[in-house]
Structure formats: C-alpha cells, structure tokens
Amino acid sequence: MTARRQPARSGISLRGVRPAAVGRLPGDRGSFTAELAAGLPALMLLLFFGLTAVVALTTQGRCVDAAREGALVAARGGPGIEEAGRIAPAGAEIELVNGADTVTVTVRTAVAVMGGHLPVLTVEESATAAREPEAVP
C-alpha cells in the first residue's frame, strides 16, 4: 500500500473567523462603502437619463398621433387644430398650414429633463395629408 499524500497547508487557520470575513484582506475594511459612494451617483444619473428618454419617447409618440389626426381631420374639412389639441400633450404648440392641395399640422412641445435644472428637450413632429376632393376650395 502506498501512503496518502496530505494537501499542503498554508499556515492560515480560518477557525473562529466569521464567514462574511472570508476573502477579505486586513486593509480591506470599508471598501464596499467607498465603492457604493462612488458608484451611486453614476447609477442615479443613468436612471434619470433613462427616465427622461422614456418620457421623451412617449411625448414624441403623442405628438406624432396628434399631428396625424389633426392633418387628417383638416384634410376632410374639419377642425384640425382642435382635434390635434385633444390628443397632444398639455402645453403643446399646434400649427396648421393650408397648402393648395395638402394640409400640414406641426405639434411642438417641451420635455423637462428629470432630476434637475437642466435644459429642456423640444419634441416637434409634423404630418401632411392630401385634401379630400370635396374639401378642396
């Protein structure tokens, strides 16, 4: 029979050491707090930009819908500005331009950036529709 080899011991005993402290070096106290303090502002900034992007895209979608509906109603001879104002976000500017055989509605609004006194974003969308034959003057 051959003798079994015992694994080499490093001389460090983990007896009496709490499991949370395993893997830490002696000068490693408070590093999690320091990393959290450094990373949390970056995470919050990323969160604010993400929320602002979601709000801006939602507002852009509402402006597209408002401009399209306003142009279609105006092309049929109806009140295009009122229809666009019903769908557009609150405080939006609505402009209607009558062409010879087309109608263009432009909806413009400001989107505030979340989390501070930063410059506002402006969302502008326009839609053009051909006039209906009976609506042509």
Contacts in CASP RR format, 6 or more apart in sequence:
PFRMAT RR
TARGET T0000
AUTHOR 0000-0000-0000
METHOD contacts of the structure
MODEL  1
MTARRQPARSGISLRGVRPAAVGRLPGDRGSFTAELAAGLPALMLLLFFG
LTAVVALTTQGRCVDAAREGALVAARGGPGIEEAGRIAPAGAEIELVNGA
DTVTVTVRTAVAVMGGHLPVLTVEESATAAREPEAVP
14 22 0 8 1.000
48 113 0 8 1.000
48 114 0 8 1.000
48 115 0 8 1.000
51 114 0 8 1.000
52 111 0 8 1.000
52 113 0 8 1.000
52 114 0 8 1.000
52 121 0 8 1.000
55 111 0 8 1.000
55 114 0 8 1.000
56 111 0 8 1.000
56 121 0 8 1.000
56 123 0 8 1.000
59 89 0 8 1.000
59 109 0 8 1.000
59 111 0 8 1.000
59 123 0 8 1.000
60 123 0 8 1.000
60 125 0 8 1.000
61 125 0 8 1.000
62 87 0 8 1.000
62 88 0 8 1.000
62 89 0 8 1.000
63 88 0 8 1.000
63 89 0 8 1.000
63 92 0 8 1.000
63 107 0 8 1.000
63 108 0 8 1.000
63 109 0 8 1.000
63 123 0 8 1.000
63 124 0 8 1.000
63 125 0 8 1.000
64 125 0 8 1.000
64 127 0 8 1.000
65 87 0 8 1.000
66 84 0 8 1.000
66 85 0 8 1.000
66 86 0 8 1.000
66 87 0 8 1.000
66 88 0 8 1.000
66 89 0 8 1.000
66 92 0 8 1.000
66 94 0 8 1.000
66 105 0 8 1.000
66 107 0 8 1.000
66 125 0 8 1.000
67 84 0 8 1.000
67 105 0 8 1.000
67 106 0 8 1.000
67 107 0 8 1.000
67 125 0 8 1.000
67 126 0 8 1.000
67 127 0 8 1.000
68 105 0 8 1.000
68 127 0 8 1.000
68 129 0 8 1.000
69 80 0 8 1.000
69 83 0 8 1.000
69 84 0 8 1.000
69 87 0 8 1.000
70 80 0 8 1.000
70 81 0 8 1.000
70 83 0 8 1.000
70 84 0 8 1.000
70 87 0 8 1.000
70 96 0 8 1.000
70 105 0 8 1.000
70 127 0 8 1.000
71 80 0 8 1.000
71 84 0 8 1.000
71 103 0 8 1.000
71 104 0 8 1.000
71 105 0 8 1.000
71 127 0 8 1.000
71 128 0 8 1.000
71 129 0 8 1.000
72 129 0 8 1.000
73 79 0 8 1.000
73 80 0 8 1.000
73 83 0 8 1.000
73 84 0 8 1.000
74 80 0 8 1.000
74 81 0 8 1.000
74 83 0 8 1.000
74 96 0 8 1.000
74 98 0 8 1.000
74 103 0 8 1.000
74 105 0 8 1.000
74 129 0 8 1.000
75 102 0 8 1.000
75 103 0 8 1.000
75 129 0 8 1.000
75 130 0 8 1.000
75 131 0 8 1.000
75 132 0 8 1.000
75 135 0 8 1.000
76 132 0 8 1.000
76 135 0 8 1.000
77 131 0 8 1.000
77 132 0 8 1.000
77 135 0 8 1.000
78 135 0 8 1.000
80 96 0 8 1.000
80 103 0 8 1.000
80 105 0 8 1.000
81 94 0 8 1.000
81 96 0 8 1.000
81 105 0 8 1.000
84 94 0 8 1.000
84 96 0 8 1.000
84 105 0 8 1.000
84 107 0 8 1.000
85 92 0 8 1.000
85 94 0 8 1.000
85 107 0 8 1.000
88 94 0 8 1.000
88 107 0 8 1.000
88 109 0 8 1.000
89 109 0 8 1.000
91 109 0 8 1.000
92 107 0 8 1.000
92 108 0 8 1.000
92 109 0 8 1.000
93 107 0 8 1.000
93 108 0 8 1.000
93 109 0 8 1.000
94 105 0 8 1.000
94 106 0 8 1.000
94 107 0 8 1.000
94 108 0 8 1.000
95 105 0 8 1.000
95 106 0 8 1.000
95 107 0 8 1.000
95 108 0 8 1.000
96 103 0 8 1.000
96 104 0 8 1.000
96 105 0 8 1.000
96 106 0 8 1.000
97 103 0 8 1.000
97 104 0 8 1.000
97 105 0 8 1.000
97 106 0 8 1.000
101 130 0 8 1.000
101 131 0 8 1.000
101 136 0 8 1.000
102 128 0 8 1.000
102 129 0 8 1.000
102 130 0 8 1.000
102 131 0 8 1.000
103 128 0 8 1.000
103 129 0 8 1.000
103 131 0 8 1.000
104 126 0 8 1.000
104 127 0 8 1.000
104 128 0 8 1.000
105 126 0 8 1.000
105 127 0 8 1.000
106 124 0 8 1.000
106 125 0 8 1.000
106 126 0 8 1.000
107 124 0 8 1.000
107 125 0 8 1.000
107 126 0 8 1.000
108 122 0 8 1.000
108 123 0 8 1.000
108 124 0 8 1.000
109 122 0 8 1.000
109 123 0 8 1.000
110 120 0 8 1.000
110 121 0 8 1.000
110 122 0 8 1.000
110 123 0 8 1.000
111 120 0 8 1.000
111 121 0 8 1.000
111 122 0 8 1.000
111 123 0 8 1.000
112 120 0 8 1.000
113 119 0 8 1.000
113 120 0 8 1.000
113 121 0 8 1.000
END
